[in-house]
Amino acid sequence: MVPEAPLEQTERGLVPKGEGWFVLNAREAVWSAGEGRGAYSKLEGEPEFSQYGIHLVTLAPGDRMAMYHWERDQEDFLVLVGEAVLVIEGEERPLKAWDFVHCPPEAKHVIVGAGDSNCLVLAVGAREKSVGDDWGGYTVDEVAKKYDASVLEDTTEPPEAYARFPKREPGPYREGWIPD
């Protein structure tokens, strides 16, 4: 029988601890936010899931979910609320609620908040190959540059890719990040 993982209350929110099943409300989870970089929910707990990553991501207009990048595993995104812009393989696509984006392994991409209010995206990514030093990389892209979502030089190092942006800091959920 699979046990229930305990939820630990911290000053930043609830954190699932250990292996096992659990139920966690997104408003009670830890979130990680950074100016111009949106806010990510921390739904997985400790340890993180081994097979895939899953997050709710809220983006204000102009916020970039990441820098233009590719990974060795697939990533998928479902826009739940609002509008965004997808830059994928150097092409731009508008996104709206209920648009689903599939990024096969090695597809270069980034999502940027658009419209006049927050966008909420469910992000899911595999973790079979996208771990360690050979996870993927960040590449320069002219279309992504329009949204300040391109690195200045190709790199595989996240600290280099995000050096010019404020770091996301963990904390509790803030009102308005997800709809009622």
Order of alpha helices (4+ residues) and beta strands (2+ residues): beta-beta-beta-beta-beta-beta-beta-beta-beta-beta-beta-beta-beta-alpha-alpha-beta
